[in-house]
């Protein structure tokens, strides 16, 4: 086990984390018990506080109920009595809900006494209503009834008596009854005890007073009855007040006393719980302090362990890797002898260093190979284009002489073979540029109708020679469409596709179909489809169709020839245009190549009109007065360029064999008869083209003279080198007649010449 831990960094970390978890678990158990005790104390405090407050509220409600009983004794309102009953029920329910623990026996005694008082209080409430009804019946019903009988009786006697003396005696007796009933009501209802003597006096007067006539004896009898009812009312009133003011009030006071004692007991209990809770909190705080100190010491130790055993080692490994990534593979690697994961990482770093050394060597070799490849392509391009310039140039000049039909046929073969070889060279350079991401697409207006006319003219004769039909189909309304695209690259793709279609079709037809879908605003989607009835392609070979230097079947190379670069270049160019090339084909059933170009429509034709005007002006341009210097070291190329310039009517042509001769001629002709244009080769002995250009530009008379690069070095770097040296334009070998014409018109046919022609 110890061996495993020593060899595994993960095991060390796991052990450290396990110890942390154990410490946290122990802390959790201890604190949990402390918290449970604190929680129990808080619950007890809350419970005792709640029932103590509840008892105080019950006591308050009992006092309130006593006041309501007093109001009821005066008014006899049933609403007030209903309120008293509801309050009593609420008090009883709340008192019964008080919950005491088994260790609160002292409080339970008080609570039981309170419960008995409340029960007795409820019994007295039922007696209270009965006593009030008895009191009310005597005071409000029977006494008034006797009083009214007596009054009615005396009033009747008074009306039936003629004697004034008797009427006076009856009136006096009526007054005594009125005073009697008023004083009795004040005594019974208002508790005016001073009226008791007046009541007794009146009753004595009425009982002893005898009228002369025996028929008036009923007044004395009513007085006697009144006295009996009054005595009962006094007793009923005394019983009611005794119940309310003595019995029930005493119970209320006793309840208040018990409530105060219970509150004092509760406060004592709360103080005890508070002290116990404080002791628990102090112990918990001490425990936390102890655990905090222990954990802090452990964390410091753990941090030291991690720093020394892990962080420091990883930092040293990181520094080593940084040196490796920066190219310094000599940086030391530590901890190679460790048995844990750090040792594994150190071993991996050492292995990485070895691999990096191997990769560096491989990279150096690859860079050298790439450089050799680039130099080889440049040299091969130059070395092939130089004689090709002589071959095609001399063939062009030979065509201008008188030839027999057989010689014309042989000359056509020479030119066709030379053009084919030139296509192969251009394809190889194109695929290299695309792979190096050095192709930049243009976006210029393209006149669809003109481009299709050019394609028809280019392939119609080839199709006729193979006895196959060739047609281009497009809706008549869309023929005059003008759109933005890289016309040169688009034509290169279509020429490749149509050339292959005619090449691999023995019978039947080849067609180019164009369909234009208009989107929002001026957006267009132009679908180009090339369909043939040729040999077709097997399904298994479609996947490698667009690979460079490959063909669907190697036997096709022997039968039809070709490098296999055309489709690869076309596919890569279309990918740059965001218009991927698709193919559908079956062996022996022909092929269908198509792509969809997303572009925008051009509505202004001013550029094409300007191009037509320029083409017309080029045809009418007169270059016979030009003084031209040709700097070329190859004798054959000297003859070719001189003969081509003669075709433009130029007669003043001087030849320099190298750059040094060119500089000398420019100095000789710097005062008068300056050269109007200089055609400069790049690779020459003694002094090359760019160096010569720099020196010529230092001659004041030639600061703005057009210097045209005329070279077989056609790579982008070669062009940039020419322009950096101060050259004005660039013509690649083999030299194209139209390119030379365009350059002459651009740099030598100035605004003055145009103005003169327009005035004429």
C-alpha positions in Angstrom: 0.0 0.0 0.0 2.8 2.4 1.0 4.7 1.5 -2.2 1.6 2.3 -4.3 1.2 5.7 -2.5 4.8 6.6 -3.1 4.5 5.7 -6.8 1.3 7.5 -7.4 0.8 11.2 -7.2 -2.9 10.7 -7.4 -2.8 8.3 -4.4 -1.0 11.0 -2.4 -3.6 13.6 -3.3 -6.3 11.1 -2.5 -4.8 10.4 0.9 -4.6 14.1 1.7 -8.2 14.6 0.6 -9.3 11.6 2.7 -7.7 13.1 5.8 -9.5 16.4 5.0 -12.8 14.6 4.6 -12.3 12.7 7.9 -11.5 15.9 9.7 -14.5 17.5 8.2 -16.7 14.5 9.1 -15.6 14.6 12.7 -16.2 18.3 12.8 -19.6 17.8 11.3 -20.6 15.2 13.9 -19.4 17.3 16.9 -21.0 20.5 15.6 -24.1 18.7 14.6 -24.6 17.5 18.2 -23.9 21.0 19.5 -26.3 22.5 17.1 -29.0 20.0 18.0 -28.6 21.0 21.6 -28.8 24.7 20.7 -31.8 24.0 18.5 -33.6 22.1 21.4 -32.9 25.1 23.7 -34.2 27.5 21.1 -37.3 25.4 20.7 -37.8 25.3 24.5 -37.4 29.0 24.7 -39.8 29.6 21.9 -42.3 27.1 23.4 -42.1 28.5 27.0 -42.3 32.1 25.7 -45.3 31.2 23.6 -47.3 29.5 26.4 -46.3 32.2 28.9 -47.5 34.9 26.5 -50.6 32.8 25.9 -51.4 32.6 29.6 -50.9 36.4 30.0 -53.3 37.0 27.1 -55.8 34.6 28.6 -55.6 36.6 31.9 -56.2 39.8 30.0 -59.2 38.2 28.2 -60.6 37.1 31.6 -60.4 40.7 32.9 -62.0 41.9 29.6 -64.7 39.3 30.1 -65.4 40.6 33.7 -65.9 44.0 32.2 -68.4 42.6 29.7 -70.2 40.8 32.6 -70.6 44.2 34.3 -72.0 45.6 31.1 -74.3 42.7 30.8 -75.6 43.2 34.4 -76.6 46.7 33.5 -77.9 46.3 30.0 -78.9 42.6 29.8 -77.8 42.6 26.2 -77.9 39.2 24.6 -75.1 40.3 22.2 -72.9 41.1 25.1 -73.6 37.8 26.7 -72.8 36.0 23.4 -69.5 37.8 23.3 -68.8 36.6 26.8 -69.6 33.0 25.9 -67.3 33.2 22.8 -64.5 34.7 24.8 -64.8 32.0 27.4 -64.7 29.2 24.7 -61.6 30.8 23.2 -59.9 31.0 26.6 -60.7 27.4 27.4 -59.4 26.1 24.0 -56.2 28.1 24.4 -55.6 27.0 27.9 -56.1 23.3 26.9 -53.5 23.7 24.1 -50.7 24.7 26.4 -48.1 21.9 26.2 -45.7 21.3 29.1 -42.9 18.8 29.2 -42.6 16.0 31.8 -39.9 17.9 33.7 -42.1 21.0 34.2 -44.1 19.6 37.2 -44.2 22.9 39.0 -45.7 24.7 36.1 -48.2 21.8 35.6 -49.6 22.4 39.1 -50.3 26.0 38.2 -51.7 25.0 34.9 -54.1 22.4 36.4 -55.3 25.0 39.0 -56.0 27.4 36.1 -57.9 24.8 34.3 -60.1 24.1 37.3 -60.7 27.9 37.7 -61.7 28.2 34.1 -64.1 25.2 34.4 -65.7 26.7 37.5 -65.9 30.0 35.7 -67.8 28.3 32.9 -70.2 26.8 35.4 -70.8 30.2 37.0 -71.5 31.7 33.6 -74.4 29.4 33.2 -75.7 30.3 36.7 -75.1 34.0 35.9 -77.7 34.0 33.1 -80.3 32.4 35.3 -79.8 34.7 38.2 -79.9 37.7 35.9 -83.2 36.5 34.4 -84.7 36.1 38.0 -83.5 39.5 38.9 -84.8 41.0 35.7 -88.2 39.3 36.1 -88.7 40.7 39.6 -87.3 44.2 38.8 -88.6 44.7 35.3 -91.9 42.7 35.3 -93.4 41.9 38.7 -92.7 45.2 40.6 -93.9 47.4 37.7 -97.0 45.2 37.3 -98.0 45.7 41.0 -97.2 49.4 40.7 -99.4 49.9 37.7 -102.3 47.9 39.3 -102.1 50.2 42.3 -102.0 53.4 40.2 -104.9 52.2 38.0 -106.9 51.2 41.1 -106.4 54.6 42.8 -107.1 56.6 39.7 -110.4 54.7 39.3 -111.3 55.4 42.9 -110.5 59.1 42.4 -112.7 59.3 39.4 -115.7 57.6 41.3 -115.4 59.7 44.5 -117.2 62.9 44.8 -115.8 64.0 48.1 -112.9 66.4 47.8 -111.4 65.2 51.0 -111.2 61.6 49.7 -109.8 62.8 46.4 -107.1 64.6 48.3 -106.3 61.4 50.3 -106.2 59.3 47.1 -103.8 61.9 45.4 -101.5 61.7 48.4 -101.5 57.9 48.2 -100.7 58.1 44.4 -97.7 60.3 45.2 -96.5 57.8 47.8 -96.7 54.9 45.2 -94.8 57.0 42.6 -92.0 57.8 45.1 -92.0 54.1 46.2 -91.6 52.7 42.7 -89.0 55.3 41.8 -86.9 54.7 44.9 -87.3 50.9 44.5 -86.0 51.1 40.9 -83.1 53.2 41.9 -82.2 50.8 44.7 -82.5 47.7 42.6 -81.3 48.9 39.2 -78.9 51.7 40.0 -77.7 50.2 43.3 -78.6 53.4 45.1 -78.6 52.0 48.6 -79.6 55.3 50.1 -83.1 54.7 48.8 -83.7 51.5 50.9 -85.0 53.5 53.9 -87.3 55.6 51.7 -88.8 52.4 50.2 -89.4 50.8 53.6 -91.0 54.1 54.8 -93.3 54.3 51.8 -94.3 50.6 52.2 -95.1 51.3 55.9 -97.3 54.3 55.0 -99.2 52.3 52.4 -99.6 49.3 54.6 -100.9 51.3 57.6 -103.1 53.7 55.7 -106.7 52.7 55.8 -109.4 54.6 54.0 -112.7 55.0 55.6 -114.4 52.9 53.1 -113.5 49.2 53.2 -113.6 49.0 49.5 -110.3 50.8 49.4 -108.5 48.0 51.3 -107.0 46.7 48.0 -104.4 49.5 48.0 -102.9 48.1 51.2 -102.9 44.6 49.8 -101.0 45.7 46.7 -98.5 47.5 49.0 -98.0 44.2 50.9 -97.5 42.3 47.6 -95.1 45.0 46.4 -93.1 44.6 49.6 -92.8 40.8 49.1 -91.7 41.2 45.5 -89.3 44.0 46.5 -87.7 41.8 49.1 -87.3 39.0 46.6 -85.8 41.4 44.1 -83.3 42.6 46.8 -82.3 39.0 47.5 -82.0 38.2 43.7 -79.9 41.3 43.1 -77.8 40.4 46.1 -77.3 36.8 44.8 -76.4 38.1 41.3 -73.9 40.7 42.6 -72.4 38.1 44.9 -71.8 35.7 42.0 -70.3 38.4 39.8 -68.4 40.6 42.3 -67.4 37.9 44.8 -67.3 34.5 43.2 -66.3 35.2 39.6 -64.2 38.2 40.4 -62.4 36.1 43.0 -61.8 33.4 40.4 -60.4 36.0 38.0 -58.1 37.4 40.7 -56.9 33.9 41.6 -56.3 33.2 37.9 -54.2 36.3 37.6 -52.2 35.3 40.7 -51.6 31.8 39.2 -50.6 33.4 35.9 -48.1 35.6 37.6 -46.6 32.6 39.4 -46.5 30.6 36.1 -44.8 33.6 34.4 -42.2 33.7 37.2 -41.6 30.0 36.9 -41.3 30.4 33.1 -38.8 33.2 33.4 -36.7 31.0 35.8 -36.9 28.2 33.3 -35.9 30.5 30.5 -32.9 31.8 32.4 -31.8 28.2 33.0 -32.2 27.3 29.4 -30.3 30.4 28.4 -27.3 29.5 30.6 -27.3 25.9 29.2 -27.4 27.3 25.6 -24.5 29.7 26.4 -22.5 26.8 27.8 -23.2 24.8 24.6 -22.2 27.8 22.4 -19.0 28.3 24.3 -18.1 24.7 23.9 -19.0 24.8 20.2 -16.8 27.9 19.8 -13.9 26.2 21.5 -14.4 23.1 19.3 -14.4 25.3 16.2 -11.3 27.1 17.3 -9.5 23.9 17.9 -10.6 22.4 14.6 -9.8 25.7 12.8 -6.2 25.7 14.2 -5.9 22.0 13.3 -7.2 22.5 9.8 -5.0 25.6 9.3 -1.9 23.7 10.3 -2.9 20.8 8.1 -3.6 23.1 5.1 -0.2 24.7 5.6 1.4 21.3 5.6 -0.6 20.2 2.7 0.3 23.4 0.7 3.9 22.8 1.5 3.6 19.2 0.3 1.9 20.3 -2.9 4.4 23.0 -3.5 7.5 20.9 -3.0 6.2 17.7 -4.5 3.9 18.9 -7.3 3.8 22.7 -8.0 7.6 23.2 -8.0 8.1 20.1 -10.1 5.4 21.1 -12.6 6.9 24.6 -12.8 10.3 23.2 -13.6 8.8 21.0 -16.3 6.8 24.0 -17.7 10.1 26.0 -18.0 11.7 23.1 -19.8 8.7 22.8 -22.2 8.8 26.6 -22.8 12.5 26.3 -23.7 11.7 23.4 -26.0 8.8 25.3 -27.7 11.1 28.3 -28.1 13.6 26.1 -29.9 16.1 25.6 -27.1 16.3 21.8 -26.8 19.3 21.9 -24.4 17.2 22.9 -21.3 17.6 20.4 -18.4 14.8 18.1 -17.4 14.4 17.3 -13.7 12.6 14.5 -11.7 13.3 11.8 -14.3 13.9 9.3 -11.5 10.6 9.9 -9.8 8.2 7.0 -9.9 4.9 8.9 -9.8 3.1 10.9 -12.5 5.6 13.8 -12.3 8.2 11.2 -13.3 6.0 10.1 -16.2 5.7 13.7 -17.3 9.4 14.3 -17.1 10.0 11.2 -19.2 7.4 12.4 -21.7 9.2 15.8 -21.8 12.5 14.0 -22.5 10.8 12.0 -25.2 9.2 15.3 -26.5 12.7 16.8 -26.7 14.0 13.8 -28.7 10.9 14.0 -31.1 11.3 17.8 -31.4 14.9 17.3 -32.4 13.8 14.7 -35.0 11.0 17.1 -36.2 13.4 20.0 -36.4 15.7 18.0 -38.6 12.7 16.8 -40.6 11.4 20.4 -40.9 14.8 21.6 -42.1 14.9 18.8 -44.6 11.3 19.6 -45.7 12.1 23.4 -46.0 15.2 22.5 -48.0 13.1 20.2 -50.2 10.4 22.9 -50.7 13.1 25.5 -51.5 14.7 23.1 -54.0 11.2 22.3 -55.4 10.5 26.1 -55.8 13.9 26.7 -57.4 13.4 23.7 -59.6 10.0 24.9 -60.8 11.3 28.4 -61.4 14.4 27.2 -63.2 12.4 24.6 -65.3 9.8 27.3 -66.1 12.5 29.7 -67.2 14.5 27.1 -69.1 11.5 25.8 -70.9 9.9 29.1 -71.6 13.1 30.6 -73.1 13.4 28.0 -76.0 9.6 27.9 -76.3 9.7 31.7 -76.9 12.1 31.0 -79.7 10.1 28.1 -81.1 6.7 29.8 -81.1 8.1 33.2 -82.0 10.0 31.9 -85.0 7.0 29.8 -86.0 4.9 33.0 -86.0 7.4 34.7 -88.2 7.7 31.7 -90.4 3.9 31.8 -90.9 4.3 35.3 -92.4 6.5 33.9 -95.2 5.4 32.1 -98.3 4.9 28.4 -97.5 3.7 25.3 -99.3 0.6 23.5 -97.9 2.8 20.8 -96.5 5.0 23.4 -94.7 1.8 25.1 -93.3 0.7 21.7 -92.0 4.1 21.0 -90.3 4.1 24.6 -88.9 0.6 24.0 -87.4 1.9 20.9 -85.7 4.9 22.9 -84.3 2.6 25.6 -83.0 0.1 23.1 -81.6 2.8 21.1 -79.8 4.4 24.2 -78.4 1.0 25.5 -77.1 0.3 22.2 -75.5 3.7 22.2 -73.8 3.0 25.7 -72.6 -0.4 24.6 -71.1 1.3 21.9 -69.2 3.9 24.4 -67.8 1.1 26.8 -66.8 -0.9 24.0 -65.1 2.1 23.0 -63.0 2.7 26.6 -61.9 -1.0 27.1 -61.2 -1.4 24.1 -59.0 1.7 25.2 -57.1 0.3 28.7 -56.6 -3.1 27.3 -55.4 -1.4 25.0 -52.9 0.7 27.9 -51.6 -2.5 30.1 -51.3 -1.0 32.7 -53.6 -3.9 32.9 -55.9 -6.0 36.2 -55.6 -9.2 36.4 -57.5 -10.4 39.5 -59.3 -13.9 40.9 -59.4 -14.5 42.6 -62.7 -17.6 42.9 -65.0 -17.9 39.9 -67.3 -20.1 40.1 -70.4 -21.6 36.6 -70.6 -22.4 36.8 -74.4 -18.8 37.8 -75.3 -17.4 35.0 -73.1 -19.7 32.4 -74.7 -18.8 33.6 -78.2 -15.2 33.2 -77.4 -15.7 29.6 -76.1 -17.8 28.7 -79.2 -15.1 30.0 -81.5 -12.4 28.2 -79.5 -14.1 24.7 -79.4 -16.3 24.6 -82.5 -13.5 23.6 -84.9 -12.2 20.9 -82.5 -15.7 19.4 -82.3 -16.1 19.5 -86.0 -12.7 17.8 -86.5 -14.0 14.9 -84.3 -17.4 14.9 -86.0 -19.3 15.6 -82.8 -22.0 18.2 -82.1 -21.0 21.2 -79.9 -23.6 23.7 -78.7 -24.0 26.3 -76.0 -27.5 26.9 -74.7 -28.8 29.9 -72.7 -32.1 31.7 -72.6 -32.2 34.5 -75.2 -33.3 37.0 -72.6 -30.2 36.2 -70.4 -27.5 36.4 -73.1 -26.7 40.1 -72.5 -26.2 39.5 -68.7 -23.2 41.2 -67.2 -21.9 40.1 -63.8 -18.9 40.4 -61.5 -16.3 37.6 -61.5 -12.7 36.7 -62.3 -13.2 36.3 -66.0 -9.7 34.8 -66.6 -10.1 32.1 -64.0 -13.7 31.4 -64.9 -12.8 30.9 -68.6 -9.8 28.7 -67.5 -12.3 26.4 -65.7 -14.8 26.3 -68.6 -12.0 25.7 -71.1 -10.7 22.8 -69.0 -14.1 21.2 -68.7 -15.1 21.7 -72.3 -11.6 20.6 -73.5 -11.9 17.4 -71.5 -15.4 16.8 -72.7 -14.4 17.0 -76.3 -11.2 15.1 -75.7 -13.0 12.1 -74.1 -16.0 12.1 -76.5 -15.7 10.0 -79.7 -19.3 10.4 -80.9 -22.4 12.2 -79.9 -22.3 15.7 -78.5 -20.8 18.1 -76.0 -23.0 20.9 -74.6 -22.6 23.9 -72.3 -25.8 24.9 -70.6 -26.2 28.1 -68.6 -29.1 28.9 -66.3 -29.4 32.2 -64.4 -31.6 32.4 -61.3 -32.2 35.9 -60.0 -32.4 36.5 -56.3 -33.2 39.6 -54.2 -31.8 43.0 -55.5 -29.1 42.3 -58.0 -27.9 38.9 -56.7 -27.5 36.1 -59.2 -26.9 32.4 -59.2 -25.4 31.2 -62.5 -25.3 27.4 -63.0 -22.8 26.2 -65.6 -23.3 22.6 -66.8 -21.0 20.7 -69.2 -22.6 17.5 -70.5 -21.0 15.0 -72.9 -21.7 11.6 -74.3 -18.1 10.4 -73.9 -16.5 7.4 -72.2 -17.8 8.3 -68.7 -16.2 7.6 -65.4 -16.7 4.6 -63.1 -18.3 5.3 -59.7 -15.2 4.0 -57.9 -12.9 6.5 -59.6 -15.0 9.6 -58.9 -13.5 10.1 -55.4 -9.9 10.7 -56.8 -11.0 12.6 -59.9 -10.0 16.0 -58.6 -6.6 14.9 -57.2 -3.6 16.5 -58.8 -1.5 14.3 -61.2 -4.2 11.6 -61.3 -6.8 10.4 -63.7 -9.8 8.1 -63.4 -7.9 5.3 -65.1 -4.2 5.1 -65.9 -5.0 3.5 -69.2 -6.7 6.8 -70.2 -3.4 8.6 -69.9 -1.9 6.2 -72.5 -5.0 6.5 -74.7 -5.7 10.2 -74.5 -2.7 11.8 -72.9 -2.7 14.5 -70.3 -1.2 15.4 -66.9 -4.3 15.1 -64.8 -4.0 18.6 -63.5 -6.9 20.3 -65.4 -9.7 19.1 -63.1 -7.7 19.5 -59.9 -7.0 23.2 -60.9 -10.6 23.8 -61.9 -11.9 22.3 -58.6 -9.5 24.3 -56.5 -10.3 27.6 -58.3 -14.0 27.0 -58.0 -13.6 26.3 -54.3 -11.9 29.7 -54.0 -15.0 31.2 -55.8 -17.3 29.4 -53.3 -18.8 27.4 -56.2 -17.7 23.8 -55.7 -17.4 21.5 -58.8 -19.8 18.5 -58.9 -19.8 15.5 -61.2 -22.3 12.9 -62.2 -21.1 10.1 -64.4 -21.5 6.4 -65.3 -18.9 4.4 -67.2 -19.8 4.4 -71.0 -22.7 6.8 -70.4 -21.0 10.2 -70.5 -20.4 12.8 -67.8 -22.1 15.8 -66.3 -19.9 18.5 -64.6 -21.6 21.5 -63.1 -21.1 24.3 -60.6 -23.2 27.3 -59.4 -21.6 30.7 -59.2 -23.0 33.2 -56.7 -22.4 36.8 -58.0 -24.1 40.2 -58.6 -25.4 41.7 -61.8 -23.8 44.7 -63.5 -26.3 47.1 -65.1 -23.8 49.7 -66.5 -22.1 48.8 -69.7 -19.8 51.8 -69.8 -16.7 49.7 -69.1 -17.4 47.4 -72.1 -18.1 50.4 -74.3 -14.7 51.8 -73.1 -13.1 48.5 -73.9 -14.6 48.5 -77.4 -13.3 52.1 -77.9 -9.9 51.0 -76.6 -9.8 48.0 -79.0 -10.7 50.3 -81.9 -7.9 52.7 -80.9 -5.5 49.8 -80.5 -6.2 48.8 -84.1 -5.6 52.4 -85.3 -2.6 53.1 -83.1 0.6 54.1 -84.9 3.8 53.0 -83.2 6.2 53.6 -86.1 7.9 56.6 -84.4 8.8 54.8 -81.3 12.4 54.4 -80.2 12.7 51.0 -78.5 15.4 49.3 -76.5 15.4 45.5 -76.2 17.6 44.0 -73.4 17.9 40.3 -74.1 20.9 37.9 -73.8 19.4 35.1 -76.0 20.1 35.5 -79.7 17.0 33.7 -80.8 14.8 35.7 -78.5 16.4 38.9 -79.8 15.3 37.9 -83.3 11.8 37.0 -82.1 11.1 40.2 -80.2 12.6 42.4 -82.9 10.5 40.7 -85.6 7.3 41.1 -83.5 8.1 44.8 -82.9 8.5 45.2 -86.7 5.0 43.9 -87.1 3.8 47.0 -85.3 5.7 49.2 -87.7 8.5 50.0 -85.3 11.8 50.6 -87.1 14.1 52.1 -84.5 15.0 49.1 -82.4 18.3 48.7 -80.5 19.4 45.5 -78.9 21.5 45.2 -75.7 23.0 41.8 -74.8 23.0 42.3 -71.0 22.0 44.9 -68.3 25.4 46.7 -68.4 25.1 47.4 -72.1 21.5 48.6 -71.6 22.7 51.1 -68.9 25.4 52.3 -71.2 23.0 52.8 -74.2 20.6 54.7 -71.9 23.4 57.0 -70.8 24.4 57.6 -74.5 20.8 58.5 -75.4 20.0 60.5 -72.4 20.4 63.9 -74.0 18.5 63.3 -77.2 16.6 60.5 -78.9 15.7 59.0 -75.6 14.2 55.5 -75.7 10.4 55.7 -75.5 10.1 52.2 -74.0 12.5 49.5 -72.8 11.8 45.7 -72.8 14.0 44.2 -70.1 14.8 40.5 -69.6 15.4 39.4 -66.0 18.2 36.7 -66.1 21.2 38.0 -67.9 25.0 37.7 -67.5 27.1 40.6 -66.1 24.1 42.6 -64.8 20.5 41.2 -64.5 17.3 43.0 -65.4 16.3 44.3 -61.9 19.8 45.6 -61.2 19.9 47.3 -64.6 16.5 48.9 -64.0 17.6 50.4 -60.7 20.6 52.0 -62.4 18.5 53.3 -65.4 16.0 54.9 -63.0 18.9 56.9 -61.6 19.4 58.6 -65.0 17.2 61.8 -64.9 15.9 61.3 -68.5 14.6 57.8 -67.7 12.9 58.3 -64.4 9.4 57.9 -66.0 10.3 55.8 -69.1 8.2 52.6 -69.3 10.4 49.6 -68.5 8.6 46.3 -69.3 9.8 43.0 -67.9 10.1 40.5 -70.7 11.0 37.3 -69.0 10.5 33.6 -68.6 10.4 34.0 -64.7 6.7 34.0 -64.2 6.3 33.3 -60.5 4.6 35.9 -58.3 7.9 36.5 -56.4 9.5 37.3 -59.8 6.8 39.8 -60.6 7.2 41.5 -57.2 10.9 41.7 -57.7 10.5 43.4 -61.1 8.0 46.0 -59.7 10.2 46.6 -56.6 13.2 47.4 -58.9 11.1 50.0 -60.7 9.7 48.2 -63.8 6.4 49.4 -65.1 4.8 46.2 -66.5 5.3 42.5 -67.0 5.2 40.2 -70.1 5.8 36.5 -69.7 7.6 34.3 -72.3 6.7 32.9 -74.7 5.7 36.4 -75.9 2.1 36.8 -76.9 1.5 39.3 -79.8 -1.7 40.7 -78.2 0.1 41.2 -74.8 2.8 43.2 -76.5 0.2 45.3 -78.4 -1.7 46.0 -75.2 1.5 47.1 -73.4 2.5 49.4 -76.3 -0.9 51.0 -76.4 -1.0 51.4 -72.6 2.4 53.0 -72.2 3.1 54.7 -75.6 -0.2 55.7 -77.0 -0.8 58.7 -74.8 -3.6 61.2 -74.4 -2.1 63.6 -77.0 -2.2 60.9 -79.6 -5.8 60.2 -78.8 -6.7 63.8 -79.0 -5.1 64.2 -82.4 -6.9 61.2 -83.7 -10.2 62.4 -82.4 -9.6 65.9 -84.0 -8.8 64.3 -87.3 
